[in-house]
């Protein structure tokens, strides 16, 4: 399978189709199941390897955590599980993904080693940052430093956010790709995506099975979007080509991450026998961020990145709800509390943990499906749909009272912060 050798046909066709909707498969494509099987076969093997490694490695790391006393202890404030749960599940996820992607790169005849190397090294840095936080409870700026380093490694490997929009309707912002303003915007957006996605995923890991299940759903969404780009690049008529150098690599990375998450889920679903910890959630956030950035590798083509953002919509929405709630209640914006959407479903609607997780799986799948609308709608139309959908969800959250914070919640958050300060 070719990665960087995707046929270099009409760039004009890319821009023309990017402003329109075109569907998953080019019109008139015959034997599309065979074409899909051809595109997916290497990735399916990657999925199987990652799945099996995660299934086998998770109990081993659980045993190691039990022997070494590496626990996540309840605090009756923010962490309300009933008994200590071992960490190190993130090590199994990282190992499964890393081995599967590395195996693929070794076997593939023309793997893009520079990009793969950046993904693997950056992933190790992200995983290590989270693991140190699990073991030693490092300060926020130290975590940000590790996340920023992982983002820098992506840039060194040629993976950078370059999708500065084509402002054809606003000539003053129509700038050359190498202009200083465009370079600054692209680099700033690159690190914003890495750090933002990493922390949003980290914050989503608050209920048994939630982060791992949503990771599998999001990875599937990215897989479908990358598959469409790959199929169009290979089989579209001349002049209608959508070419993305990373679309095939995104498929492989998506398969690997989905396999690692699904393999971990049986041990992590309620009642959880092991947690992924920051080692897992920070690593997962990094990989998802890297894929979103790879969707933004074309100058002037922001459409696919916007679709990918919406596929990643649940972590973004959950973090946004928590931030808005804290601001509305005059609380420190970075202070841990039970402001997240999943907390409110449990605390206010009295849903069980399992029911809450299933509801959020459904919401994540809905947002992923909405993100795939970029395959059928013009870019600006899709953006309007996303803004309306996001506003509607926020209005529902406000209407049911999730943005209000009780005195008991504030007191619990204060207890958690006081305990954390006492350990530092």
ABEGO torsion letter per residue (X at the ends): XBAAABBBBBAAAAAAAAABBAEABBBGBBGAAAAAAAAAAAAAAAAAAAAAAAAAAAAAAAAAAAAAGBBBBBAGAABABABBBBBGAAAAAAAAAAAAAAAAAAABAABBAAAAAAAAAAAAAAAAAAAAAAAAGBBAAAAAAAAAAAAAAAAAAGBBBAABBBBAABAAABBBAABAAAAAAAAAAAAAAAAAAAAAAAAABABBGAAAAAAAAAAAAAAAAAAAAAAAAAABBBGABBBBAAAAAAAAAAAAAAAAAAAAAAAABOBBABBAEAAAAAAAAAAAAAAAAAAAABBGBAAAAAAAAAAAAAAAAAAAAAAAAAAAAGBBAABBBAABAAAAAAAAAGBBAAAAAAAAAAAAAAAAAAAAAAAABBAAAAAAAAAAAAAAAAAAAAAAGAABBBAAAAAAAAAAAAAAAAAX
